[in-house]
Amino acid sequence: MKHNVVVLGSGSWGTALSNLLSDNGHKVTLWSFFPKESEQLAQTRENPFLPGVKLRDDISFTSDISAVSDATLVLMVTPSFAVRDTAALMAPYLQKDAIIVSATKGIESGSSLRMTQIIEQATGRTVCALSGPSHAEEVGRGIPTGCVAACRDAEIAAAVQNAFMSERFRVYTSCDAAGVEIGAALKNVIALCAGISDGMGLGDNTKALLMTRGLTEIARLGVALGGRRDTFAGLAGLGDLIVTCTSMHSRNRCAGILIGQGKTAKEAMQEVGAVVEGYYAAQSAYELSKKMGVEMPITEKAYEILYLDADPKSAVHALMCRDRCSEENFGAWEGKAQPEE
């Protein structure tokens, strides 16, 4: 089935996915909140955050949210902090049977809700999450990528799989939206930490330690929130963590490198020049860990560095000098509130 698609969010990821959907034969309209930005994209057919990737000739552009009234598939790719307001804006215009997909990664501060939960609150619809190791820079260039379409409604997940699947964009389905979204949001926090480690001049061993123990933290919280343990070993967990912690395409890692070199969190984000989702996710993850009684020492130190101006060297020392423990802690994997290790 071919869709009339409206992509809400004209950043690099929205741009790359617009091209992908257009190549798949769908009619695509790319929406921007800012009219001038929409006009510029229509004129240049290139996103400055995705240089060298030309937008397809048959993609339309708008800043009018009522465009979703013609959509059979709506893809939300706004920054996480804008999801609630954007969902509320589009809700009155949605077609009755329109499929809604969220490709935004994050957890809302204060409510601790996942992106699909926020959209579902605003629209009353069941929403599918699309996530995985998928830098826009590579998807835009047609480099093979794999993602997961996760929804409690298997038919919706299959419909999203069919809409996005191509020879260069492989899509798997899952019923575990909670696990997929928790993995997607929290890996950004660990990627910031990996960048800080790189910026401090620490080694590959340190990064491997951070990534492995970071994944354990993500899975521990995810299971406590209803996710499935095996989800975190898949594309939206381990896969996304690997690419975000190791690639210079990662804004989170790049911001972390600057912090490790001595810049403040705000200075680092300003220098990166685009949304650093891990900054927002660190606060949400920290709040969730306290609410759920789940110990997350790496996340806690990330929060202290980003929001309390803690010294990264002191944070590393504190993590390395924690009490001796065993790596095997099956109770924690089941989401029970007990000592981490």
C-alpha positions, 0 to 999 in steps of 0.5 A: 500500500502506498501512503500519503505521508506527512513528516512532522520535523524537518531536521536531518532525520526527518529529511533522510526519512522523507527521501526514503519514503519518497523512494518507496513510492509514497507521496511525502510532505515535509512539515517544519514549525518554522515557515522560513525554514520550510521555504528554504528547504523548498528552494534549496532542496537540501537540509544544512544539517544534512549537506550533500543529500538532495531532497527528492523532486516530488517531496512537498514542503509546508509549515501548515499543520493541517496538512496531516488531514490528507495523510494516511501515515504521519511520521513524527520526527520533532525533537523530544521537547516538542513532541507534546505540543506538536501532537496536540497541534495535529490531533484535530486534523488526523484522519480516522485510520491514519497510522502514526509513527514516532521516530523521536528518541527521548523521555519527557522530563517531569511526566517520564513518559515515552514519546509514543505515550505522549502522542497517544495521550494527545490523539487517542490513537495507538502509535508505533515507535521506529528506532534502531542504529540509524544515523541520518547521514548514512540513511540519507546516503543510502547506506544499509540500515536496520530498524525496529517498528514496535507497537502493541498492535501487530497489524500496525507494526506490520504496516509500518514495516511495509511502508519503510522497508527497502533494499537499503532500510531493513525493518523488523517488527516488535510488540515491545514498544516500551523496551524499544523506546527506553533503549532508544532514549537512554543510549544517548546518555551513555553515548554522552558518557562515552564521548566524555571518556574520549574527550578525557583521553581515556582508552578503548577499555574504558569505553567498552566498560561504559557501554557494557555497564551502561547497557545493563543499566538501560535494560534494568530500568527498561525491564522495571518499566515493562520492557522485555529483557531480550529487546535490549540485546537487539537493534534498538538496544545494543545496536543503537548503543554501539553506533551512538557511542562510536560514531562521529555522526553522533551529536551526543558523543560529540558533545561529550567529547567537548565536555571531557575536554573541559567545556560546560554542558551548555557550551558543548551543546552550543558548539554542536549546534543541534539538539543533543537528546542525551542532555534531556534524557539524562534528567528523565532517566535520573528521575525515573531511576529514583522513582522506580528504585533502580540503581543506575550509577553511570546515569547518576554521574552523567546527571551530575556532570550535565546538571550540577557541573560535577567534575568528570574526573571525580565521576570516573573515580567514584564509579571505579571505586564502587564496592566490589560486586558480582556481574551476575545479578539476576534479580536486578535484571527482573527490575527489582529494587536492590543493590546494583551489583 
